[in-house]
Amino acid sequence: MGAQEAARAKPTVTHVRCPDRLGEETYRQVLELLAGLSPIVQALPPSAALVELKGPALPRH
């Protein structure tokens, strides 16, 4: 694996912030959606989460 491929495979931790005053049920749904993207999701109540994402690099703009 070359350096470029290794860089793409590195996991990235993403901070997801939802709107303030998000309802508890909606927040739970957001966490479930994030769990569909990654097995590593850490809830940061009341309206945020950390998600570890890895895989192919997204195109840069």
Long-range contacts (C-beta under 8 A, 24 or more apart in sequence): 7-57, 8-55, 8-56, 8-57, 9-54, 9-55, 10-54, 11-52, 11-53, 11-54, 12-52, 12-53, 12-54, 13-50, 13-51, 13-52, 13-53, 14-50, 14-51, 14-52, 14-53, 15-48, 15-49, 15-50, 16-48, 16-49, 16-50, 16-51, 17-47, 17-48, 18-47, 18-48, 19-47, 20-47, 21-47, 22-46, 22-47
